[in-house]
Amino acid sequence: MADPSTYRPAPGAIPTSPGVYKFRDAHGRVIYVGKAKSLRPRLSSYFQDLAGLHPRTATMVTTAASVEWTVVATEVEALQLEYSWIKEFDPRFNVKYRDDKSYPELAVTLNEEYPRVQVMRGAHKKGVRYFGPYGHAWAIRETVDLLLRVFPVRTCSNGVFKRARQVGRPCLLGYIGKCAAPCVGKVTPDEHRALAEDFCDFMAGRTGNYLRRLEEQMREAAEEMEYEKAGRLRDDIGALKRAMEKNAIVLADATDADLLAVAEDELEAAVQIFHVRGGRVRGQRGWVTDKVEDVDTAALVEHALQQLYGGAGQDERNESVPREVLVPALPEPAGPVREWLSGLRGSQVDLRIPQRGDKKDLMTTVQRNAQQALALHKTKRASDLTTRSRALQEIADALELDSVPLRIECFDISHLQGEDVVASMVVFEDGLARKSEYRRFQIKGFEGQDDVRSMHEVIGRRFRRYLQEREQTGEWAVPEADDPGAADGTGAPAGPIDPETGRPRRFAYPPQLLVVDGGQPQVAAAKRALDELGIDDVALCGLAKRLEEVWLPGEDDPVVLPRSSEGLYLLQRVRDEAHRFAITYQRSKRSKRLTAGELDSVPGLGETRRQALLKHFGSLKRLRAATVDELCAVPGIGRRTAETVAAALSSRTPAAPAVNTATGEIIGDGDEPVAAAPQTAPSQETP
């Protein structure tokens, strides 16, 4: 536990200008980001007597080892910089909203030559128009099915679209009139884009003019006795009205507004947002958060607005920010937030608390939804925070650690009968998986079933990189209080940031606890690797699978945790996650190796055409079953080459199932998809 007085800036060194500040721990990791209208009084408030601080704030300042700041010109710039740093550094003591579920949205890919209507989840992409979010994906599909009658925009995937263009025949939707069939040239790219833009206008709430135009066309067709055309227009109008009826009118004056409500207790908070466009509820979403910092309702509202609008791409900003934003409490001060929202929209945004009328009644409904969301969240995760804290404390007590291990890293080795040897590193922070920190390793120096030697190598590689990066960035020395650089933030330590990419380095942070999958031999190998590098401040243990025993270096007898122990359960989760991640990587390497072996010997087939075949069919099993004509449909594959490939593959039998000798688990069947299995974390390797 650090003493805040050791890194307190000198009196008068902190400027009185607006700015953003960062607290870093002893390893240079950013643990808290904040902004202030005046930096001096705000930062000074953190260095008062610990007894006078909120418990969460006291924990933060005693965890930190340095503080730095950046001066900006206005409070709006401070708001923008604070959001950027929170997204970049993900500080553990900042409020971090997380979706209580993944909400689907209706997306129109205007960034493509032939825009496509589809259901999307996750982060927004540049050039794509989004509508929603909706509570259920089936609600989107019902709406789209009704609108395709009037706006026959394509909904097929790029693969289906490409296939239809090759064969010259549209899909079923093209035959029944629910797709304009641009794949076969029934409409030009410009005509299809006009349909997509009309679809977007209708979904954005501009429905009245379009309906009146269709009604006028229907009357003109009837007067000219074109009754079939008039009948089609009548049915189109009916379909549009049914689609509109799915969104109830909640504000009679056709208002565009977002309503935000907060329900909170001492530990957690839930936020609910209703998106109202054209007086109708077009979408709803919710977030929950642990209150890891001392914040009131106004601060929660400010963080929620940053989360809601700060991540919008440049093309989507005008659409995402409505004319009105209704909240239960105004941020303090409200002027910079209002100015920031107006800048995103490009016109004035009214940020206020509804006082009476329909908007006040609707805010009550949103508030009720927030309270129900918080109650449901607490029911699902009852005692979750308490359980994680107890598990970490039990581990610290059992291993006789000085403090609870907030960061745990676990390593596992995987191979198939001594081939394709790989290792995985998974990271748990505060008892939760941090998948962005996962790493995987190839063991290339040797082949064989020597898990001990592999463990020694991978531990050495991981911590050798840690030492290299620490040397490059310094020892995280805190600048002296009278250092002139401390007054403007330039004298602060560089931190574990790569100067070329601006992102944290791969192995910049050491764990408090290192866990290896195995018993005494694996633990001894890991300990030897740490000793060789002179690292003595990282606790080490191993978890053996047979009896779930915890082994410590240099001990003849294991530590046996009770079967009902939350600490043992957490260690098992960490070990199992490392095993899963290693097996996934090993399978992908084996699949690629087998694929290359099957096709490398086909005469006249180069790397480019091999990749084209695998991408087109997706797996060796489908490739073996393909006919010569189907092979010819692949770009770059002629009939003679197709006949050669078909003859070569048909003469071979599928690979027999292989078994992992360490686990007894079947590793694929020789017909796995050629593409690597989805990764839960970025692929990174050490040299």
C-alpha positions in Angstrom: 0.0 0.0 0.0 1.5 3.3 -1.1 1.6 6.5 0.9 0.0 9.3 -1.2 2.3 11.8 0.4 5.3 10.2 -1.4 4.0 11.3 -4.8 2.0 14.4 -3.9 2.9 17.4 -6.2 4.6 20.4 -4.6 2.4 23.3 -3.5 1.7 25.6 -6.4 3.0 23.1 -9.0 -0.5 22.2 -10.1 -2.1 24.7 -12.5 -5.5 26.2 -12.1 -6.5 25.6 -15.7 -9.0 23.0 -17.0 -7.4 19.7 -17.6 -7.4 15.9 -17.4 -5.3 13.9 -14.9 -4.1 10.3 -14.6 -3.1 8.2 -11.6 -0.6 5.4 -12.3 0.4 2.5 -10.2 3.9 1.3 -9.4 4.2 -0.4 -12.8 3.1 2.7 -14.7 -0.4 1.4 -15.4 -3.1 4.0 -15.6 -5.6 3.1 -12.9 -7.8 6.3 -12.9 -8.6 9.1 -15.3 -10.5 12.3 -14.3 -11.1 15.8 -15.5 -11.5 19.1 -13.7 -12.6 22.6 -14.4 -9.6 23.6 -12.3 -6.9 21.1 -11.7 -5.4 22.5 -8.5 -8.4 22.1 -6.1 -9.5 18.8 -7.7 -6.1 17.1 -7.3 -5.5 18.6 -3.9 -8.7 16.9 -2.7 -7.1 13.5 -3.3 -4.2 14.2 -0.9 -6.2 15.0 2.3 -6.3 12.7 5.3 -7.3 9.2 4.2 -10.0 9.0 6.9 -11.8 11.8 5.1 -11.9 10.1 1.7 -14.5 7.8 0.4 -13.4 4.2 0.8 -13.1 3.6 -2.9 -11.2 6.9 -3.4 -8.8 5.9 -0.6 -8.2 2.6 -2.2 -7.3 4.3 -5.5 -4.9 6.8 -4.1 -3.1 4.2 -2.0 -2.8 1.9 -5.1 -1.4 4.7 -7.2 2.3 5.7 -7.2 2.2 8.8 -9.4 -0.1 11.4 -10.8 0.2 13.4 -14.0 -2.0 15.9 -15.9 -2.6 17.6 -19.2 -3.8 21.1 -19.5 -6.5 21.9 -22.1 -8.1 25.1 -23.2 -11.8 24.5 -22.4 -13.9 22.1 -20.4 -15.3 20.6 -23.6 -11.8 19.6 -24.6 -11.3 18.1 -21.2 -14.5 16.0 -21.6 -13.3 14.7 -25.0 -9.8 13.9 -23.8 -11.1 12.1 -20.6 -13.3 9.9 -22.8 -10.4 9.1 -25.1 -8.1 8.1 -22.3 -10.7 6.0 -20.6 -11.3 4.1 -23.8 -7.5 3.8 -24.4 -6.3 2.8 -20.9 -9.4 1.1 -19.5 -8.6 2.2 -15.9 -9.8 -0.2 -13.2 -11.0 2.6 -10.9 -13.2 4.4 -13.4 -16.9 3.7 -13.9 -17.1 1.3 -16.9 -20.6 0.7 -18.2 -21.2 -2.7 -19.7 -24.2 -3.8 -21.7 -26.5 -6.1 -19.7 -26.9 -8.0 -22.9 -25.9 -7.7 -26.6 -28.5 -5.6 -28.4 -29.1 -6.3 -32.1 -29.5 -3.3 -34.5 -30.8 -3.0 -38.0 -27.9 -2.0 -40.2 -27.7 -0.7 -43.8 -24.2 -1.1 -45.3 -24.1 2.1 -47.4 -20.3 1.7 -47.6 -20.8 -1.1 -50.2 -21.5 -0.8 -53.9 -24.8 -2.7 -53.4 -26.0 -1.8 -49.9 -27.3 -4.6 -47.7 -29.9 -4.7 -45.0 -29.0 -7.0 -42.1 -29.0 -7.5 -38.3 -25.7 -6.4 -36.6 -24.3 -6.5 -33.1 -21.2 -5.0 -31.6 -19.3 -1.9 -32.5 -20.4 0.5 -35.2 -18.6 0.5 -38.5 -17.9 3.5 -40.6 -20.3 4.1 -43.5 -23.0 1.9 -42.1 -26.4 3.3 -41.0 -27.8 1.8 -37.8 -31.4 1.8 -36.4 -32.2 0.6 -33.0 -31.1 -1.1 -30.9 -34.0 -3.6 -30.6 -34.8 -5.9 -27.8 -34.9 -9.0 -30.0 -33.4 -9.9 -33.4 -36.8 -11.4 -34.5 -38.4 -8.0 -34.1 -35.9 -6.6 -36.7 -36.5 -9.5 -39.1 -40.3 -9.0 -38.9 -40.0 -5.3 -39.7 -37.6 -5.9 -42.5 -39.8 -8.6 -44.0 -42.7 -6.1 -44.2 -40.6 -3.3 -45.6 -38.9 -5.4 -48.3 -42.2 -5.4 -50.2 -41.8 -1.7 -50.7 -38.0 -1.3 -50.5 -36.6 -4.5 -52.1 -33.0 -4.0 -50.9 -30.7 -7.0 -50.9 -30.4 -8.9 -47.6 -28.1 -11.8 -48.8 -24.5 -12.3 -47.6 -21.6 -11.4 -49.8 -21.0 -15.0 -50.6 -24.6 -15.7 -51.7 -24.5 -12.4 -53.8 -21.2 -13.4 -55.5 -22.5 -16.9 -56.2 -25.7 -15.5 -57.8 -23.7 -13.2 -60.0 -21.6 -16.2 -61.2 -24.5 -18.4 -62.1 -26.7 -15.6 -63.4 -29.7 -16.5 -61.3 -31.2 -14.6 -58.3 -32.2 -16.1 -55.1 -35.8 -16.9 -54.0 -36.3 -13.3 -52.7 -35.5 -12.0 -56.2 -38.2 -14.2 -57.8 -40.9 -13.3 -55.3 -40.3 -9.5 -55.5 -38.6 -8.9 -52.1 -35.3 -8.2 -53.7 -34.5 -6.0 -56.6 -31.9 -8.6 -57.7 -29.0 -6.3 -58.4 -26.9 -9.5 -58.6 -28.2 -10.3 -62.1 -28.5 -6.7 -63.3 -32.3 -6.1 -62.9 -31.5 -2.7 -61.4 -28.4 -0.6 -61.7 -26.1 0.2 -58.7 -27.6 3.7 -58.6 -31.2 2.5 -58.6 -30.4 0.0 -55.8 -28.7 2.6 -53.7 -31.7 4.9 -54.1 -33.9 2.1 -52.7 -31.5 1.7 -49.8 -31.6 5.4 -49.1 -35.4 5.5 -49.2 -35.4 2.5 -46.7 -33.1 4.5 -44.4 -35.4 7.6 -44.7 -38.4 5.6 -43.7 -36.6 4.0 -40.8 -35.4 7.4 -39.6 -39.0 8.5 -39.1 -39.6 10.4 -42.4 -42.8 8.3 -43.1 -45.5 10.9 -43.7 -44.3 12.2 -47.0 -43.6 8.8 -48.4 -47.0 7.4 -47.5 -48.7 10.5 -49.0 -46.7 10.0 -52.2 -47.7 6.3 -52.5 -51.4 7.2 -51.8 -51.2 9.8 -54.6 -49.7 7.3 -57.0 -52.4 4.8 -56.1 -55.2 7.3 -56.9 -53.6 8.2 -60.2 -53.3 4.5 -61.1 -56.9 3.9 -60.3 -58.0 6.9 -62.3 -56.1 5.6 -65.3 -57.7 2.2 -64.7 -54.3 0.5 -63.9 -56.0 -1.5 -61.3 -53.2 -4.1 -60.8 -50.7 -1.3 -60.1 -53.1 0.4 -57.8 -53.7 -2.9 -55.9 -49.9 -3.3 -55.5 -49.6 0.2 -54.2 -52.5 -0.4 -51.8 -50.8 -3.5 -50.4 -47.5 -1.6 -50.1 -49.2 1.1 -48.1 -50.7 -1.5 -45.8 -47.3 -3.2 -45.3 -45.7 0.2 -44.3 -48.5 1.0 -41.9 -48.2 -2.4 -40.2 -44.5 -1.9 -39.8 -45.2 1.5 -38.2 -47.7 0.0 -35.9 -45.0 -2.1 -34.4 -43.6 1.0 -32.7 -46.1 2.6 -30.4 -46.6 6.4 -30.5 -45.4 7.7 -27.1 -44.9 11.5 -27.9 -47.7 13.1 -29.9 -45.6 15.9 -31.3 -43.3 13.6 -33.4 -40.3 14.4 -31.1 -36.8 13.1 -31.7 -35.3 12.5 -28.2 -33.2 10.1 -26.1 -34.5 9.5 -22.6 -32.0 8.3 -20.0 -32.8 7.0 -16.5 -30.5 5.8 -13.7 -31.3 3.3 -10.8 -28.5 2.9 -8.3 -27.5 1.7 -4.9 -24.2 1.9 -3.0 -22.4 -0.7 -5.1 -24.0 -0.7 -8.6 -25.9 1.4 -11.0 -28.2 0.5 -14.0 -28.9 2.9 -16.9 -31.8 2.5 -19.4 -32.1 4.5 -22.6 -35.2 4.8 -24.8 -34.5 6.1 -28.4 -37.6 8.0 -29.6 -37.7 9.1 -33.2 -40.7 10.7 -34.8 -42.6 10.2 -31.6 -42.2 6.4 -31.6 -39.8 4.3 -29.5 -37.3 3.0 -32.1 -34.9 1.3 -29.7 -34.0 0.6 -26.1 -30.8 -0.4 -24.4 -29.4 -0.8 -20.9 -26.1 -0.8 -19.1 -24.9 -1.8 -15.6 -21.8 -0.8 -13.8 -20.0 -1.4 -10.5 -19.5 1.9 -8.7 -15.8 1.6 -8.3 -15.5 5.3 -7.7 -17.4 7.7 -5.6 -20.0 9.2 -8.0 -23.4 10.7 -7.7 -26.3 10.5 -10.2 -25.1 13.6 -12.2 -21.7 12.0 -12.7 -23.3 8.7 -13.7 -25.4 10.6 -16.3 -22.2 12.3 -17.7 -20.4 8.9 -18.0 -23.4 7.4 -19.7 -23.6 10.2 -22.2 -19.9 9.7 -23.0 -20.5 6.0 -23.5 -23.7 6.5 -25.6 -22.4 9.2 -28.0 -18.6 9.3 -27.6 -18.0 6.1 -29.6 -20.0 7.1 -32.7 -18.1 7.2 -35.9 -17.7 10.5 -37.7 -20.4 9.5 -40.3 -22.9 8.4 -37.7 -22.7 11.3 -35.3 -25.4 13.5 -36.8 -27.8 10.6 -36.7 -27.0 9.3 -33.2 -27.4 12.6 -31.3 -31.1 13.7 -31.3 -32.5 17.3 -30.8 -33.4 16.5 -27.2 -31.6 14.5 -24.5 -33.7 14.1 -21.4 -32.0 13.0 -18.2 -32.8 12.6 -14.5 -30.0 14.9 -13.3 -27.8 17.4 -15.1 -24.1 17.0 -15.1 -22.2 19.6 -13.1 -21.5 21.8 -15.0 -24.0 21.1 -17.8 -22.7 23.7 -20.2 -19.7 21.8 -21.5 -21.7 18.6 -22.0 -24.4 20.5 -23.9 -21.8 22.2 -26.0 -20.1 18.8 -26.7 -23.3 17.2 -27.8 -24.2 20.1 -30.0 -20.8 19.8 -31.7 -21.4 16.1 -32.4 -24.8 16.8 -33.9 -23.8 19.9 -35.8 -26.8 21.9 -34.3 -28.2 22.8 -31.0 -29.0 20.0 -28.6 -31.4 20.5 -25.6 -30.1 18.7 -22.6 -32.6 19.0 -19.7 -34.7 17.3 -17.1 -38.4 16.9 -18.1 -40.8 18.6 -15.7 -44.3 17.8 -16.9 -46.5 16.3 -19.6 -45.9 13.3 -21.8 -42.1 13.5 -21.6 -42.2 13.4 -17.8 -44.6 10.4 -17.9 -42.3 8.6 -20.4 -39.3 9.3 -18.2 -41.2 7.6 -15.3 -41.5 4.5 -17.6 -37.8 4.6 -18.4 -37.0 4.9 -14.7 -39.1 1.9 -13.9 -37.3 -0.1 -16.5 -33.9 0.9 -15.0 -35.1 -0.2 -11.5 -36.2 -3.5 -12.9 -32.9 -4.0 -14.8 -30.9 -3.3 -11.6 -33.1 -5.8 -9.6 -32.7 -8.5 -12.3 -28.9 -7.9 -12.5 -28.5 -8.2 -8.7 -30.6 -11.4 -8.8 -28.4 -12.9 -11.6 -25.1 -11.9 -9.9 -26.1 -12.1 -6.3 -23.0 -12.0 -4.1 -20.7 -12.1 -7.2 -18.4 -9.3 -6.1 -18.3 -10.7 -2.6 -17.6 -14.2 -3.9 -14.7 -12.9 -6.1 -13.2 -11.0 -3.2 -13.5 -14.0 -0.9 -11.9 -16.3 -3.5 -8.9 -13.9 -3.9 -8.5 -13.6 -0.2 -8.6 -17.4 0.2 -5.8 -17.8 -2.4 -3.7 -15.2 -0.6 -4.2 -16.9 2.7 -3.5 -20.4 1.4 -0.3 -19.3 -0.4 0.8 -16.9 2.4 0.9 -13.9 0.0 1.3 -10.3 1.3 -1.7 -9.1 -0.6 -4.5 -10.5 -2.7 -3.4 -11.4 -6.3 -5.3 -8.8 -8.3 -3.6 -10.0 -11.6 -3.2 -13.8 -12.1 -1.5 -15.3 -15.2 -1.8 -19.0 -16.0 0.2 -21.0 -18.6 -0.6 -24.3 -20.2 1.2 -26.5 -22.8 -0.6 -28.4 -25.5 0.7 -30.7 -28.3 -0.4 -33.7 -30.3 1.9 -36.6 -29.7 4.8 -34.2 -29.5 4.0 -32.2 -32.6 2.7 -28.7 -33.0 3.8 -27.8 -29.4 2.1 -24.5 -28.3 1.5 -22.7 -25.0 -1.1 -20.3 -23.8 -1.2 -17.4 -21.3 -4.5 -16.3 -19.9 -5.0 -13.3 -17.5 -7.5 -12.8 -14.8 -7.8 -9.4 -13.1 -10.0 -8.9 -10.0 -11.2 -12.5 -10.5 -12.5 -11.9 -14.1 -11.0 -12.9 -17.4 -9.2 -10.1 -19.3 -9.2 -11.6 -22.8 -7.5 -8.7 -24.4 -4.3 -9.6 -22.4 -4.3 -13.3 -23.6 -1.2 -14.4 -25.4 -0.2 -17.6 -27.2 3.3 -19.0 -28.0 4.8 -21.4 -30.5 7.4 -23.8 -29.1 9.7 -24.1 -32.1 13.1 -25.1 -30.6 12.2 -28.8 -30.3 9.5 -31.4 -30.7 8.5 -34.0 -28.2 6.4 -34.7 -25.2 8.5 -32.6 -22.8 6.0 -30.4 -21.0 8.6 -29.4 -18.4 11.1 -28.1 -20.9 8.3 -26.3 -22.8 7.1 -24.7 -19.6 10.6 -23.5 -18.8 10.9 -21.9 -22.2 7.6 -20.1 -22.3 7.9 -18.7 -18.8 11.4 -17.5 -19.7 10.2 -15.9 -22.9 7.3 -14.1 -21.2 9.3 -12.6 -18.4 12.3 -11.8 -20.6 10.0 -9.6 -22.7 8.7 -8.0 -19.5 12.3 -7.1 -18.5 13.1 -5.8 -21.9 10.1 -3.5 -22.0 10.7 -2.3 -18.5 14.3 -1.4 -19.5 12.9 0.5 -22.5 10.4 2.5 -20.5 12.4 2.9 -17.2 11.6 1.7 -13.7 8.4 3.8 -13.4 10.3 6.3 -11.3 8.0 9.0 -9.9 9.1 12.6 -10.9 10.2 14.8 -8.0 7.6 17.3 -6.8 9.8 20.2 -7.7 10.6 18.9 -11.2 9.5 21.6 -13.6 8.1 18.9 -15.9 5.6 17.9 -13.2 3.7 21.1 -13.6 2.4 20.4 -17.0 2.5 16.6 -17.0 5.6 16.3 -19.3 7.8 15.1 -16.4 5.7 12.0 -15.7 7.0 8.5 -16.5 6.5 7.4 -20.0 4.6 4.3 -18.9 4.3 1.0 -20.7 3.2 2.6 -24.0 4.7 1.7 -27.3 5.8 5.0 -28.9 5.2 3.7 -32.4 1.6 2.4 -31.9 0.6 4.4 -28.9 -0.8 1.3 -27.3 0.3 -0.6 -24.1 3.2 -3.0 -24.7 2.4 -6.7 -24.8 4.0 -7.8 -21.6 4.3 -4.6 -19.7 2.6 -5.7 -16.5 3.8 -8.5 -14.2 1.3 -10.7 -12.3 1.0 -10.9 -8.6 0.5 -14.7 -9.0 1.8 -17.0 -11.7 -0.1 -20.3 -12.1 1.1 -23.2 -14.2 -0.9 -26.2 -15.3 0.8 -29.2 -13.7 2.5 -30.4 -10.5 6.0 -30.4 -9.0 8.0 -30.7 -12.3 6.2 -27.9 -14.0 6.4 -25.6 -11.0 10.1 -26.3 -10.6 10.7 -25.5 -14.3 8.8 -22.2 -14.0 10.7 -21.3 -10.8 14.1 -22.1 -12.5 13.1 -19.7 -15.4 12.2 -16.9 -12.9 15.4 -17.4 -11.0 17.5 -17.2 -14.1 16.0 -13.8 -14.9 16.4 -12.6 -11.3 12.6 -12.2 -10.7 11.7 -12.7 -7.1 8.6 -10.6 -6.6 6.1 -12.9 -8.4 4.3 -15.6 -6.5 4.2 -19.0 -8.2 2.1 -22.1 -7.8 0.9 -25.1 -9.9 -2.5 -26.8 -10.0 -2.3 -30.5 -10.7 -5.3 -32.1 -12.5 -5.4 -35.4 -10.7 -6.4 -34.3 -7.2 -6.6 -30.5 -7.8 -3.6 -30.0 -5.5 -1.8 -26.7 -5.3 2.0 -27.1 -5.5 4.4 -24.4 -4.4 8.1 -24.3 -5.4 10.5 -26.1 -3.1 7.7 -27.8 -1.2 7.5 -31.6 -0.9 3.8 -31.6 0.0 1.0 -29.8 -1.8 -1.4 -27.3 -0.4 -4.9 -28.9 -0.3 -7.8 -26.4 -0.5 -11.2 -27.5 0.6 -13.4 -28.7 -2.3 -16.0 -26.1 -1.4 -13.3 -23.3 -1.4 -14.1 -20.3 -3.7 -10.3 -19.9 -4.0 -9.9 -23.4 -5.5 -12.9 -22.8 -7.8 -11.2 -19.6 -9.1 -7.9 -21.4 -9.7 -9.7 -24.2 -11.6 -11.5 -21.6 -13.8 -8.1 -20.0 -14.6 -6.5 -23.3 -15.3 -9.4 -24.5 -17.5 -9.4 -21.3 -19.5 -5.7 -21.7 -20.1 -6.3 -25.3 -21.3 -9.1 -24.2 -23.6 -7.1 -21.4 -25.1 -4.1 -23.7 -25.7 -6.2 -26.5 -27.2 -7.9 -24.0 -29.6 -4.6 -22.7 -30.9 -3.1 -26.2 -31.2 -6.2 -27.4 -33.2 -5.9 -24.4 -35.6 -2.2 -25.2 -36.2 -2.9 -28.8 -36.8 -5.8 -28.0 -39.2 -3.6 -25.8 -41.3 -0.8 -28.4 -41.4 -3.1 -31.1 -42.5 -4.7 -28.9 -45.1 -1.4 -28.0 -46.5 -0.3 -31.6 -46.6 -3.5 -32.6 -48.6 -3.1 -30.1 -51.3 0.6 -29.5 -51.6 1.2 -32.7 -53.6 -1.5 -31.9 -56.2 0.5 -31.2 -59.4 0.0 -27.8 -61.0 -1.7 -26.3 -57.9 0.1 -23.2 -56.5 -0.4 -21.4 -53.3 -2.9 -18.8 -54.7 -5.3 -21.4 -56.2 -5.0 -23.6 -53.0 -6.2 -20.7 -50.9 -8.9 -19.9 -53.4 -10.2 -23.5 -53.2 -10.1 -23.6 -49.4 -11.8 -20.2 -49.1 -14.6 -21.2 -51.5 -15.4 -24.6 -50.0 -14.5 -23.9 -46.3 -13.3 -27.4 -45.4 -11.5 -30.4 -46.9 -14.5 -32.6 -46.5 -16.6 -30.3 -48.8 -13.6 -30.0 -51.2 -13.4 -33.8 -51.5 -17.1 -34.0 -52.2 -17.1 -31.3 -54.9 -17.7 -32.2 -58.5 -15.5 -31.1 -61.4 -18.1 -28.5 -62.4 -18.2 -27.1 -58.9 -14.4 -26.9 -58.8 -14.5 -25.0 -62.1 -16.8 -22.4 -60.5 -13.8 -21.3 -58.3 -12.1 -18.3 -59.9 -8.7 -19.3 -61.4 -9.5 -23.0 -61.6 -9.8 -24.4 -65.1 -11.3 -27.8 -66.1 -8.0 -29.6 -66.4 -6.9 -28.4 -63.0 -10.3 -29.2 -61.5 -10.0 -32.8 -62.9 -6.5 -33.1 -61.4 -7.7 -31.9 -58.0 -10.7 -34.2 -58.0 -8.7 -37.2 -58.9 -6.0 -36.5 -56.3 -8.4 -36.0 -53.5 -10.7 -38.9 -54.4 -7.8 -41.3 -54.3 -7.1 -40.6 -50.6 -8.9 -41.6 -47.5 -9.8 -39.0 -44.8 -7.3 -38.6 -42.0 -8.1 -40.7 -38.9 -9.1 -39.0 -35.7 -6.1 -38.0 -33.6 -6.0 -38.1 -29.8 -4.3 -35.7 -27.4 -2.2 -38.0 -25.2 -2.3 -35.6 -22.3 -6.1 -35.4 -22.1 -7.4 -38.3 -24.0 -9.4 -35.8 -26.1 -10.0 -36.2 -29.8 -8.4 -33.4 -31.6 -10.4 -32.9 -34.8 -11.2 -35.4 -37.4 -9.2 -34.3 -40.4 -12.2 -32.4 -41.8 -12.2 -29.4 -39.6 -13.0 -26.0 -41.2 -9.9 -24.7 -42.8 -10.3 -21.2 -41.2 -8.9 -21.0 -37.7 -11.3 -21.3 -34.9 -12.6 -17.9 -33.6 -10.1 -16.4 -31.2 -11.1 -14.9 -27.9 -8.1 -12.7 -27.8 -5.7 -11.2 -30.3 -3.0 -13.5 -31.5 0.4 -12.4 -30.2 3.7 -14.3 -30.1 7.0 -13.7 -28.6 10.2 -13.8 -30.8 
